[in-house]
């Protein structure tokens, strides 16, 4: 079963993001961080088309990348806090489940938040 069996009322509902999303987001965020904070250490010539595009962006649009990195961080923080509100709205009140949703959403953004938003608690059990 995809969610926790600890609670039948949905208070401990949690689902992990798929491995494909974990790998994709982790690689993308890591590469973005590398090009923003250590652009001279990136082996652009070995990365094919991605290297060419990345090098062009670093050389010609570095401020956009730098501020874009900070914006992405703030968006992830916002999504993580929003996940706590969604947990409350859906009756997920188990502390561990809420912390897991917060951390997972901070790390993987909409790939995680989408799972929580799709969750439909049993209307009879949902807390008001």
Phi, psi and omega in degrees: 000143188282341180242172183295139177264005183294336184218124180280346181271002178087359183292340180246024182297127173206138175229134177283146173293148182297153180302324179299317178292319180301311181293312182300309182294318180299315179295316182295313181293320178297315180294318178300315179298317180300313182290332180280315187263338178225055186297335180283348181262355182279127179277073186307318184295339180269357186256010177061219182301324178298320178295319180296313179296315181298315180297318177300313180297318179296317183288324188248342185222035183303316180301323178296318179295316182299308180290331175296324178297313180294324176296316178300320177299314180295323177297317179295321176298314179299316178298321181296314178293324177296326179299327177295321178295317179297320176302313179299314181298330183261005177080018176272097185246002176291126184302315180298315180298318180295318178295318179298317177297317180299309183294313181297319180290323175300316184285322189239005172058228184296337177299328177271311184301325178301321178296319180291319180295328179285341183297127178245099179291153176300123184302329179290334184259346183295134180278143179257000000 
